């Protein structure tokens, strides 16, 4: 999705997510630097029988 549709997409998804919607007011460039520096990602937990369980990992 192009970045210029982000606000429209946010307005559309907020009612669907309800209480699970989270907002981070960090400016775009600062957030990009933070994510590139920390290299955080999620990985599925293969050992659990329930699907949809993820763990946050740090590459470094």
N, C-alpha and C positions, 0 to 999 in steps of 0.2 A: 504494500500500500504506500503510495507516495506521501511524504511528510506533510504536504499541503492539505491532505484530507484528514489529518490527525484529530482536529477539533470536532469535525463532523462524525468521525468514527467513535470518538469518546462519548459524545452526546447519545449516540445510538446504543452503545454497549453498557452504559451506566445503569439503566433500568434492568437490564438482564442480569448483571452481576450483583446488584443490590448491595448487601452488607459486605460482600467480598471485594468490592471496588476499593482500590487504594490509590491515593494521589501523592506524588512526590513533586514538590514545587521547585526542585533544583533547576537552575538554568541549564539549557540544552548542552552547551559546551562544557560546563563544569561536570555535568552528569556523564558525558561521553568520556572525559578524562578519568573520572572516578572508575567507571566500568572497565576501561582499558588498563588502568593501573592495577586494579584489584583482581581482574580476570575471574569473576565469579560466574558460576554456571550451575545448572541443576542436572541431576542424574537420577534415573529411576532406580528404585530399590528392588532388585530382582529376587531377593530372598523372601519377600512377603507375598502371601497368596493374593492379597488385595492389590489390584492395579490402581494406579493413580497416586502412589506414594513416591515422593521425590525428596532428595537430599541436596542441600546447597553445598557446593564444593568450591575450594579456592585452588587454582592451578599452581600457585607458588607456594 
